[in-house]
Amino acid sequence: MKRILVGYLTNGNNSGINKYLFNFIKQISSKKDYEIDVISSDVGDILKENLKDYKCKLYEIPKLKHPYKRYKAICKIIKDNKYDVVYSNISESFNCCTVLAAHKNKVKRIVVHSHATGSSEENTFKRFIRVTLNKLFRIALHNSANVFVACSKEAGKWLFLKKDYKSKKFHVINNTIDFNEYTFDEKKREKIRKDLNISNNDVVLGNVGNFEYSKNQMFILQTLKELLKRNNNYKFILVGDGRLKDEFKEYVKNEGLTKNVIFTGIITNVNEILNAMDIFVFPSVIEGFGIVALESQVNGLPTIISDKVPNKVIISKNIYQLPLEMSDWCDMISDLSSYKRTKAKLLDNAYQYDNSNIEQFKYIIGDDIK
């Protein structure tokens, strides 16, 4: 039995890291001879419920703002359970407590996985501090980990020293989804639009993600205001939660957009609500990969992404990459407003992102998966 410690999941989060890790846990726990435990500093009922089917032990650890307590707690977990693999999924190198604890306890395989291409901090000064710390703590990852993986080459360059992301120890691991779960369903579309009071004439824009600087949802809210000057039948579904939620809601109220914007909060049926949308918009200013753009394309949605999103996410002919110029986005959305939904037409490269591509997880576990 090979024992694996995985960090970090968060409670009820629609983030790409959460989606990726739940998929990893689902795929590996279904195979024999593997046992997975999870660490998190954000434990709640939703996370517990989502993990119960996989028989994972869930350990709560202190938050990163208490780094020494966090480090000591992880050391104890590793010492008590004697893991074969410690697998740390992070976006900034100073979040290295798990890697350091694994090295301290002489874990044989220490894997660190990069999921970002920059800091998601909006404040300029704070972002400068985080970027500086990220550069400084790369050496800690270099000295402690022995496998370096990332969701894209760009994410590898952000988190690791050049000698690491250029070495044979570095691998790109594709974020994968279950294509069958995201296939377009007309009946679900009709039901969800009815439940949300959306008419057949409404053109629905959609976005899924945490409400934070890197995801840039405010850009689409501002774009929506301009679009409504051309036509008043646009609506915008925002799926998610986060620290900017109150700011977004205040903007919607002040700009008179309340009837045109739907905040769903955290939901567990993202695959279903995509059916209710007409155009998926993804204006990120920082993006490690963009797994929700995969989901929207598999669903058959016309998808618009910013030029900050890695090209690897392009798996169909129905996706459009634009610079963050509002007039360009308005024009593209207007052009796509009359698009009639059809079955997704995916490119040949799409299926490397299907769940069937489980073989790539050998870079984490260290052997072939049977």
Contacts in CASP RR format, 6 or more apart in sequence:
PFRMAT RR
TARGET T0000
AUTHOR 0000-0000-0000
METHOD contacts of the structure
MODEL  1
MKRILVGYLTNGNNSGINKYLFNFIKQISSKKDYEIDVISSDVGDILKEN
LKDYKCKLYEIPKLKHPYKRYKAICKIIKDNKYDVVYSNISESFNCCTVL
AAHKNKVKRIVVHSHATGSSEENTFKRFIRVTLNKLFRIALHNSANVFVA
CSKEAGKWLFLKKDYKSKKFHVINNTIDFNEYTFDEKKREKIRKDLNISN
NDVVLGNVGNFEYSKNQMFILQTLKELLKRNNNYKFILVGDGRLKDEFKE
YVKNEGLTKNVIFTGIITNVNEILNAMDIFVFPSVIEGFGIVALESQVNG
LPTIISDKVPNKVIISKNIYQLPLEMSDWCDMISDLSSYKRTKAKLLDNA
YQYDNSNIEQFKYIIGDDIK
1 33 0 8 1.000
1 34 0 8 1.000
1 35 0 8 1.000
2 33 0 8 1.000
2 34 0 8 1.000
2 35 0 8 1.000
2 84 0 8 1.000
2 85 0 8 1.000
2 365 0 8 1.000
3 35 0 8 1.000
3 37 0 8 1.000
3 81 0 8 1.000
3 82 0 8 1.000
3 83 0 8 1.000
3 84 0 8 1.000
3 85 0 8 1.000
4 28 0 8 1.000
4 34 0 8 1.000
4 35 0 8 1.000
4 36 0 8 1.000
4 37 0 8 1.000
4 83 0 8 1.000
4 84 0 8 1.000
4 85 0 8 1.000
4 86 0 8 1.000
4 87 0 8 1.000
4 365 0 8 1.000
5 36 0 8 1.000
5 37 0 8 1.000
5 38 0 8 1.000
5 39 0 8 1.000
5 77 0 8 1.000
5 78 0 8 1.000
5 81 0 8 1.000
5 83 0 8 1.000
5 85 0 8 1.000
5 86 0 8 1.000
5 87 0 8 1.000
5 98 0 8 1.000
5 102 0 8 1.000
6 21 0 8 1.000
6 24 0 8 1.000
6 25 0 8 1.000
6 36 0 8 1.000
6 37 0 8 1.000
6 38 0 8 1.000
6 39 0 8 1.000
6 87 0 8 1.000
6 89 0 8 1.000
7 21 0 8 1.000
7 38 0 8 1.000
7 39 0 8 1.000
7 40 0 8 1.000
7 87 0 8 1.000
7 88 0 8 1.000
7 89 0 8 1.000
7 98 0 8 1.000
8 17 0 8 1.000
8 39 0 8 1.000
8 40 0 8 1.000
8 41 0 8 1.000
8 42 0 8 1.000
8 88 0 8 1.000
8 89 0 8 1.000
8 90 0 8 1.000
8 98 0 8 1.000
9 18 0 8 1.000
9 21 0 8 1.000
9 22 0 8 1.000
9 38 0 8 1.000
9 40 0 8 1.000
9 42 0 8 1.000
9 47 0 8 1.000
9 51 0 8 1.000
10 18 0 8 1.000
10 40 0 8 1.000
10 42 0 8 1.000
10 47 0 8 1.000
11 40 0 8 1.000
11 42 0 8 1.000
11 43 0 8 1.000
11 44 0 8 1.000
11 45 0 8 1.000
11 46 0 8 1.000
11 47 0 8 1.000
12 18 0 8 1.000
12 44 0 8 1.000
12 46 0 8 1.000
12 47 0 8 1.000
12 50 0 8 1.000
12 266 0 8 1.000
13 42 0 8 1.000
13 210 0 8 1.000
13 241 0 8 1.000
13 266 0 8 1.000
14 208 0 8 1.000
14 209 0 8 1.000
14 210 0 8 1.000
14 239 0 8 1.000
14 240 0 8 1.000
14 241 0 8 1.000
14 266 0 8 1.000
14 267 0 8 1.000
14 270 0 8 1.000
14 292 0 8 1.000
15 209 0 8 1.000
15 210 0 8 1.000
16 115 0 8 1.000
16 175 0 8 1.000
16 289 0 8 1.000
16 290 0 8 1.000
16 291 0 8 1.000
16 292 0 8 1.000
17 89 0 8 1.000
17 91 0 8 1.000
17 115 0 8 1.000
19 175 0 8 1.000
19 177 0 8 1.000
19 291 0 8 1.000
20 89 0 8 1.000
20 115 0 8 1.000
20 151 0 8 1.000
20 175 0 8 1.000
20 176 0 8 1.000
20 291 0 8 1.000
21 89 0 8 1.000
22 50 0 8 1.000
23 175 0 8 1.000
23 176 0 8 1.000
23 177 0 8 1.000
23 178 0 8 1.000
23 355 0 8 1.000
24 361 0 8 1.000
24 364 0 8 1.000
25 36 0 8 1.000
25 38 0 8 1.000
25 51 0 8 1.000
25 54 0 8 1.000
25 56 0 8 1.000
26 54 0 8 1.000
27 355 0 8 1.000
27 358 0 8 1.000
27 361 0 8 1.000
28 34 0 8 1.000
28 36 0 8 1.000
28 361 0 8 1.000
28 365 0 8 1.000
28 369 0 8 1.000
29 36 0 8 1.000
29 54 0 8 1.000
29 55 0 8 1.000
29 56 0 8 1.000
31 369 0 8 1.000
31 370 0 8 1.000
32 370 0 8 1.000
34 365 0 8 1.000
36 54 0 8 1.000
36 56 0 8 1.000
37 56 0 8 1.000
37 57 0 8 1.000
37 58 0 8 1.000
37 59 0 8 1.000
37 77 0 8 1.000
37 81 0 8 1.000
37 83 0 8 1.000
38 51 0 8 1.000
38 56 0 8 1.000
38 57 0 8 1.000
38 58 0 8 1.000
38 59 0 8 1.000
39 58 0 8 1.000
39 59 0 8 1.000
39 60 0 8 1.000
39 61 0 8 1.000
39 74 0 8 1.000
39 77 0 8 1.000
39 98 0 8 1.000
40 47 0 8 1.000
40 58 0 8 1.000
40 59 0 8 1.000
40 60 0 8 1.000
40 61 0 8 1.000
41 60 0 8 1.000
41 61 0 8 1.000
41 62 0 8 1.000
41 63 0 8 1.000
41 64 0 8 1.000
41 70 0 8 1.000
43 58 0 8 1.000
43 60 0 8 1.000
46 266 0 8 1.000
46 268 0 8 1.000
47 58 0 8 1.000
48 58 0 8 1.000
51 58 0 8 1.000
59 73 0 8 1.000
59 77 0 8 1.000
61 70 0 8 1.000
61 73 0 8 1.000
61 74 0 8 1.000
61 77 0 8 1.000
62 69 0 8 1.000
62 70 0 8 1.000
62 73 0 8 1.000
63 70 0 8 1.000
64 70 0 8 1.000
64 95 0 8 1.000
64 97 0 8 1.000
67 97 0 8 1.000
70 97 0 8 1.000
71 97 0 8 1.000
71 100 0 8 1.000
71 101 0 8 1.000
74 97 0 8 1.000
74 98 0 8 1.000
74 101 0 8 1.000
74 102 0 8 1.000
75 101 0 8 1.000
75 104 0 8 1.000
75 105 0 8 1.000
78 86 0 8 1.000
78 101 0 8 1.000
78 102 0 8 1.000
78 105 0 8 1.000
78 107 0 8 1.000
79 105 0 8 1.000
83 102 0 8 1.000
83 107 0 8 1.000
84 107 0 8 1.000
84 108 0 8 1.000
84 109 0 8 1.000
85 107 0 8 1.000
85 108 0 8 1.000
85 109 0 8 1.000
85 110 0 8 1.000
85 111 0 8 1.000
85 364 0 8 1.000
85 365 0 8 1.000
85 366 0 8 1.000
86 98 0 8 1.000
86 99 0 8 1.000
86 101 0 8 1.000
86 102 0 8 1.000
86 107 0 8 1.000
86 109 0 8 1.000
86 110 0 8 1.000
86 111 0 8 1.000
87 111 0 8 1.000
87 113 0 8 1.000
87 364 0 8 1.000
88 95 0 8 1.000
88 96 0 8 1.000
88 98 0 8 1.000
88 99 0 8 1.000
88 102 0 8 1.000
88 110 0 8 1.000
88 111 0 8 1.000
88 112 0 8 1.000
88 113 0 8 1.000
88 145 0 8 1.000
89 113 0 8 1.000
89 115 0 8 1.000
90 96 0 8 1.000
90 112 0 8 1.000
90 113 0 8 1.000
90 114 0 8 1.000
90 115 0 8 1.000
90 159 0 8 1.000
91 114 0 8 1.000
91 115 0 8 1.000
91 116 0 8 1.000
91 118 0 8 1.000
91 120 0 8 1.000
91 159 0 8 1.000
92 116 0 8 1.000
92 118 0 8 1.000
92 119 0 8 1.000
92 130 0 8 1.000
92 133 0 8 1.000
92 134 0 8 1.000
92 137 0 8 1.000
92 159 0 8 1.000
93 133 0 8 1.000
93 134 0 8 1.000
93 135 0 8 1.000
93 136 0 8 1.000
93 137 0 8 1.000
93 138 0 8 1.000
93 140 0 8 1.000
93 141 0 8 1.000
93 159 0 8 1.000
93 160 0 8 1.000
94 130 0 8 1.000
94 133 0 8 1.000
94 134 0 8 1.000
94 136 0 8 1.000
94 137 0 8 1.000
96 112 0 8 1.000
96 137 0 8 1.000
96 140 0 8 1.000
96 141 0 8 1.000
96 144 0 8 1.000
99 110 0 8 1.000
99 112 0 8 1.000
99 140 0 8 1.000
99 141 0 8 1.000
99 144 0 8 1.000
99 145 0 8 1.000
100 140 0 8 1.000
100 144 0 8 1.000
102 110 0 8 1.000
102 144 0 8 1.000
103 110 0 8 1.000
103 143 0 8 1.000
103 144 0 8 1.000
103 145 0 8 1.000
109 146 0 8 1.000
109 147 0 8 1.000
109 365 0 8 1.000
109 366 0 8 1.000
110 144 0 8 1.000
110 145 0 8 1.000
110 146 0 8 1.000
110 147 0 8 1.000
111 145 0 8 1.000
111 146 0 8 1.000
111 147 0 8 1.000
111 148 0 8 1.000
111 149 0 8 1.000
111 363 0 8 1.000
111 364 0 8 1.000
112 141 0 8 1.000
112 145 0 8 1.000
112 147 0 8 1.000
112 148 0 8 1.000
112 149 0 8 1.000
112 159 0 8 1.000
113 149 0 8 1.000
113 150 0 8 1.000
113 151 0 8 1.000
113 173 0 8 1.000
113 364 0 8 1.000
114 148 0 8 1.000
114 149 0 8 1.000
114 150 0 8 1.000
114 151 0 8 1.000
114 155 0 8 1.000
114 156 0 8 1.000
114 158 0 8 1.000
114 159 0 8 1.000
114 160 0 8 1.000
114 288 0 8 1.000
115 150 0 8 1.000
115 151 0 8 1.000
115 155 0 8 1.000
115 288 0 8 1.000
115 289 0 8 1.000
116 155 0 8 1.000
116 158 0 8 1.000
116 159 0 8 1.000
116 214 0 8 1.000
116 286 0 8 1.000
116 287 0 8 1.000
116 288 0 8 1.000
117 152 0 8 1.000
117 154 0 8 1.000
117 155 0 8 1.000
117 157 0 8 1.000
117 158 0 8 1.000
117 286 0 8 1.000
117 287 0 8 1.000
117 288 0 8 1.000
117 308 0 8 1.000
117 310 0 8 1.000
118 131 0 8 1.000
118 134 0 8 1.000
118 158 0 8 1.000
118 214 0 8 1.000
118 286 0 8 1.000
119 127 0 8 1.000
119 130 0 8 1.000
119 131 0 8 1.000
119 134 0 8 1.000
119 214 0 8 1.000
119 286 0 8 1.000
120 212 0 8 1.000
120 213 0 8 1.000
120 214 0 8 1.000
120 215 0 8 1.000
120 286 0 8 1.000
121 127 0 8 1.000
121 130 0 8 1.000
121 213 0 8 1.000
122 212 0 8 1.000
122 213 0 8 1.000
122 244 0 8 1.000
134 158 0 8 1.000
134 159 0 8 1.000
138 159 0 8 1.000
138 160 0 8 1.000
138 161 0 8 1.000
138 164 0 8 1.000
139 161 0 8 1.000
141 148 0 8 1.000
141 159 0 8 1.000
141 160 0 8 1.000
141 161 0 8 1.000
141 164 0 8 1.000
142 160 0 8 1.000
142 161 0 8 1.000
142 163 0 8 1.000
142 164 0 8 1.000
146 169 0 8 1.000
147 169 0 8 1.000
147 171 0 8 1.000
147 363 0 8 1.000
147 364 0 8 1.000
147 366 0 8 1.000
148 156 0 8 1.000
148 160 0 8 1.000
148 164 0 8 1.000
148 165 0 8 1.000
148 167 0 8 1.000
148 169 0 8 1.000
148 170 0 8 1.000
148 171 0 8 1.000
149 170 0 8 1.000
149 171 0 8 1.000
149 172 0 8 1.000
149 173 0 8 1.000
149 363 0 8 1.000
149 364 0 8 1.000
150 156 0 8 1.000
150 159 0 8 1.000
150 160 0 8 1.000
150 165 0 8 1.000
150 170 0 8 1.000
150 171 0 8 1.000
150 172 0 8 1.000
150 173 0 8 1.000
151 172 0 8 1.000
151 173 0 8 1.000
151 174 0 8 1.000
151 175 0 8 1.000
151 288 0 8 1.000
151 289 0 8 1.000
152 172 0 8 1.000
152 288 0 8 1.000
152 289 0 8 1.000
152 310 0 8 1.000
152 312 0 8 1.000
153 165 0 8 1.000
153 172 0 8 1.000
154 288 0 8 1.000
154 310 0 8 1.000
155 288 0 8 1.000
155 289 0 8 1.000
156 165 0 8 1.000
156 170 0 8 1.000
157 165 0 8 1.000
158 288 0 8 1.000
160 170 0 8 1.000
164 170 0 8 1.000
171 360 0 8 1.000
171 363 0 8 1.000
173 360 0 8 1.000
173 361 0 8 1.000
173 363 0 8 1.000
173 364 0 8 1.000
174 312 0 8 1.000
174 352 0 8 1.000
174 353 0 8 1.000
174 357 0 8 1.000
174 360 0 8 1.000
175 289 0 8 1.000
175 290 0 8 1.000
175 291 0 8 1.000
175 294 0 8 1.000
175 353 0 8 1.000
176 353 0 8 1.000
176 354 0 8 1.000
176 355 0 8 1.000
176 357 0 8 1.000
176 358 0 8 1.000
177 291 0 8 1.000
177 294 0 8 1.000
177 295 0 8 1.000
177 298 0 8 1.000
177 353 0 8 1.000
177 354 0 8 1.000
177 355 0 8 1.000
178 354 0 8 1.000
178 355 0 8 1.000
179 298 0 8 1.000
179 351 0 8 1.000
179 354 0 8 1.000
179 355 0 8 1.000
181 271 0 8 1.000
182 271 0 8 1.000
182 274 0 8 1.000
182 295 0 8 1.000
182 298 0 8 1.000
182 299 0 8 1.000
183 298 0 8 1.000
183 299 0 8 1.000
183 343 0 8 1.000
183 344 0 8 1.000
184 275 0 8 1.000
184 299 0 8 1.000
184 300 0 8 1.000
184 341 0 8 1.000
184 343 0 8 1.000
184 344 0 8 1.000
185 272 0 8 1.000
185 275 0 8 1.000
186 275 0 8 1.000
188 272 0 8 1.000
188 275 0 8 1.000
188 276 0 8 1.000
189 275 0 8 1.000
189 276 0 8 1.000
189 341 0 8 1.000
192 272 0 8 1.000
192 273 0 8 1.000
192 275 0 8 1.000
192 276 0 8 1.000
193 199 0 8 1.000
193 200 0 8 1.000
193 202 0 8 1.000
193 204 0 8 1.000
193 276 0 8 1.000
196 237 0 8 1.000
196 262 0 8 1.000
196 276 0 8 1.000
198 204 0 8 1.000
198 235 0 8 1.000
198 276 0 8 1.000
199 233 0 8 1.000
201 233 0 8 1.000
202 233 0 8 1.000
202 234 0 8 1.000
202 235 0 8 1.000
203 231 0 8 1.000
203 233 0 8 1.000
203 234 0 8 1.000
203 235 0 8 1.000
203 278 0 8 1.000
203 279 0 8 1.000
203 337 0 8 1.000
204 234 0 8 1.000
204 235 0 8 1.000
204 236 0 8 1.000
204 237 0 8 1.000
204 276 0 8 1.000
204 277 0 8 1.000
204 278 0 8 1.000
204 279 0 8 1.000
205 220 0 8 1.000
205 224 0 8 1.000
205 234 0 8 1.000
205 235 0 8 1.000
205 236 0 8 1.000
205 237 0 8 1.000
205 277 0 8 1.000
205 278 0 8 1.000
205 279 0 8 1.000
205 280 0 8 1.000
205 281 0 8 1.000
205 333 0 8 1.000
206 236 0 8 1.000
206 237 0 8 1.000
206 238 0 8 1.000
206 239 0 8 1.000
206 277 0 8 1.000
206 279 0 8 1.000
206 280 0 8 1.000
206 281 0 8 1.000
207 215 0 8 1.000
207 217 0 8 1.000
207 220 0 8 1.000
207 236 0 8 1.000
207 237 0 8 1.000
207 238 0 8 1.000
207 239 0 8 1.000
207 280 0 8 1.000
207 281 0 8 1.000
207 282 0 8 1.000
207 283 0 8 1.000
208 239 0 8 1.000
208 240 0 8 1.000
208 270 0 8 1.000
208 274 0 8 1.000
208 292 0 8 1.000
208 295 0 8 1.000
209 215 0 8 1.000
209 217 0 8 1.000
209 239 0 8 1.000
209 240 0 8 1.000
209 292 0 8 1.000
210 240 0 8 1.000
210 241 0 8 1.000
210 242 0 8 1.000
211 217 0 8 1.000
211 238 0 8 1.000
211 240 0 8 1.000
211 241 0 8 1.000
211 242 0 8 1.000
211 243 0 8 1.000
211 244 0 8 1.000
211 245 0 8 1.000
211 248 0 8 1.000
212 242 0 8 1.000
212 243 0 8 1.000
212 244 0 8 1.000
213 244 0 8 1.000
213 285 0 8 1.000
213 286 0 8 1.000
214 284 0 8 1.000
214 285 0 8 1.000
214 286 0 8 1.000
214 287 0 8 1.000
215 283 0 8 1.000
215 284 0 8 1.000
216 283 0 8 1.000
216 284 0 8 1.000
216 285 0 8 1.000
216 306 0 8 1.000
216 324 0 8 1.000
217 238 0 8 1.000
217 244 0 8 1.000
217 248 0 8 1.000
217 283 0 8 1.000
218 244 0 8 1.000
218 247 0 8 1.000
218 248 0 8 1.000
218 251 0 8 1.000
219 283 0 8 1.000
219 324 0 8 1.000
219 326 0 8 1.000
219 329 0 8 1.000
220 236 0 8 1.000
220 281 0 8 1.000
220 283 0 8 1.000
220 329 0 8 1.000
221 236 0 8 1.000
221 248 0 8 1.000
221 251 0 8 1.000
221 252 0 8 1.000
221 255 0 8 1.000
221 257 0 8 1.000
221 261 0 8 1.000
222 326 0 8 1.000
223 281 0 8 1.000
223 326 0 8 1.000
223 329 0 8 1.000
223 330 0 8 1.000
223 333 0 8 1.000
224 234 0 8 1.000
224 236 0 8 1.000
224 257 0 8 1.000
224 260 0 8 1.000
224 261 0 8 1.000
225 255 0 8 1.000
225 257 0 8 1.000
226 326 0 8 1.000
226 330 0 8 1.000
227 234 0 8 1.000
227 330 0 8 1.000
227 333 0 8 1.000
227 334 0 8 1.000
228 234 0 8 1.000
228 257 0 8 1.000
228 260 0 8 1.000
230 330 0 8 1.000
230 334 0 8 1.000
231 334 0 8 1.000
231 337 0 8 1.000
234 260 0 8 1.000
234 333 0 8 1.000
234 337 0 8 1.000
235 260 0 8 1.000
235 261 0 8 1.000
235 262 0 8 1.000
236 260 0 8 1.000
236 261 0 8 1.000
236 262 0 8 1.000
237 262 0 8 1.000
237 264 0 8 1.000
237 273 0 8 1.000
237 276 0 8 1.000
237 277 0 8 1.000
238 248 0 8 1.000
238 261 0 8 1.000
238 262 0 8 1.000
238 263 0 8 1.000
238 264 0 8 1.000
238 265 0 8 1.000
239 264 0 8 1.000
239 265 0 8 1.000
239 267 0 8 1.000
239 270 0 8 1.000
239 273 0 8 1.000
240 263 0 8 1.000
240 264 0 8 1.000
240 265 0 8 1.000
240 266 0 8 1.000
240 267 0 8 1.000
241 265 0 8 1.000
241 266 0 8 1.000
245 263 0 8 1.000
248 263 0 8 1.000
249 263 0 8 1.000
251 257 0 8 1.000
252 258 0 8 1.000
252 261 0 8 1.000
264 273 0 8 1.000
267 273 0 8 1.000
270 292 0 8 1.000
270 295 0 8 1.000
271 295 0 8 1.000
271 299 0 8 1.000
274 280 0 8 1.000
274 295 0 8 1.000
274 296 0 8 1.000
274 299 0 8 1.000
274 301 0 8 1.000
275 299 0 8 1.000
277 296 0 8 1.000
277 301 0 8 1.000
278 301 0 8 1.000
278 302 0 8 1.000
278 336 0 8 1.000
278 337 0 8 1.000
278 339 0 8 1.000
278 341 0 8 1.000
279 301 0 8 1.000
279 302 0 8 1.000
279 303 0 8 1.000
279 304 0 8 1.000
279 333 0 8 1.000
279 336 0 8 1.000
279 337 0 8 1.000
279 339 0 8 1.000
280 292 0 8 1.000
280 293 0 8 1.000
280 296 0 8 1.000
280 301 0 8 1.000
280 302 0 8 1.000
280 303 0 8 1.000
280 304 0 8 1.000
281 303 0 8 1.000
281 304 0 8 1.000
281 329 0 8 1.000
281 333 0 8 1.000
282 290 0 8 1.000
282 292 0 8 1.000
282 293 0 8 1.000
282 296 0 8 1.000
282 303 0 8 1.000
282 304 0 8 1.000
282 305 0 8 1.000
282 306 0 8 1.000
282 309 0 8 1.000
283 304 0 8 1.000
283 305 0 8 1.000
283 306 0 8 1.000
283 324 0 8 1.000
283 329 0 8 1.000
284 290 0 8 1.000
284 305 0 8 1.000
284 306 0 8 1.000
284 308 0 8 1.000
284 309 0 8 1.000
285 306 0 8 1.000
285 308 0 8 1.000
285 324 0 8 1.000
286 308 0 8 1.000
287 306 0 8 1.000
287 308 0 8 1.000
287 309 0 8 1.000
287 310 0 8 1.000
288 310 0 8 1.000
289 310 0 8 1.000
289 312 0 8 1.000
289 313 0 8 1.000
290 309 0 8 1.000
290 310 0 8 1.000
290 313 0 8 1.000
291 313 0 8 1.000
293 303 0 8 1.000
293 305 0 8 1.000
293 309 0 8 1.000
293 313 0 8 1.000
293 319 0 8 1.000
294 313 0 8 1.000
294 315 0 8 1.000
294 353 0 8 1.000
296 303 0 8 1.000
297 303 0 8 1.000
297 315 0 8 1.000
297 316 0 8 1.000
297 318 0 8 1.000
297 319 0 8 1.000
297 344 0 8 1.000
297 346 0 8 1.000
297 350 0 8 1.000
298 315 0 8 1.000
298 344 0 8 1.000
298 346 0 8 1.000
298 350 0 8 1.000
299 344 0 8 1.000
300 316 0 8 1.000
300 318 0 8 1.000
300 341 0 8 1.000
300 342 0 8 1.000
300 343 0 8 1.000
300 344 0 8 1.000
300 345 0 8 1.000
301 318 0 8 1.000
301 341 0 8 1.000
302 318 0 8 1.000
302 319 0 8 1.000
302 320 0 8 1.000
302 336 0 8 1.000
302 339 0 8 1.000
303 316 0 8 1.000
303 318 0 8 1.000
303 319 0 8 1.000
303 320 0 8 1.000
304 319 0 8 1.000
304 320 0 8 1.000
304 321 0 8 1.000
304 322 0 8 1.000
304 329 0 8 1.000
304 332 0 8 1.000
304 333 0 8 1.000
304 336 0 8 1.000
305 313 0 8 1.000
305 319 0 8 1.000
305 320 0 8 1.000
305 321 0 8 1.000
305 322 0 8 1.000
306 321 0 8 1.000
306 322 0 8 1.000
306 323 0 8 1.000
306 324 0 8 1.000
307 321 0 8 1.000
307 322 0 8 1.000
307 323 0 8 1.000
307 324 0 8 1.000
308 324 0 8 1.000
309 321 0 8 1.000
311 321 0 8 1.000
313 319 0 8 1.000
314 321 0 8 1.000
314 347 0 8 1.000
315 346 0 8 1.000
315 347 0 8 1.000
315 349 0 8 1.000
315 350 0 8 1.000
315 353 0 8 1.000
316 344 0 8 1.000
316 345 0 8 1.000
316 346 0 8 1.000
316 347 0 8 1.000
316 350 0 8 1.000
317 345 0 8 1.000
317 347 0 8 1.000
318 344 0 8 1.000
318 345 0 8 1.000
320 332 0 8 1.000
320 336 0 8 1.000
322 328 0 8 1.000
322 329 0 8 1.000
322 332 0 8 1.000
351 357 0 8 1.000
358 369 0 8 1.000
359 368 0 8 1.000
359 369 0 8 1.000
361 369 0 8 1.000
362 368 0 8 1.000
362 369 0 8 1.000
END
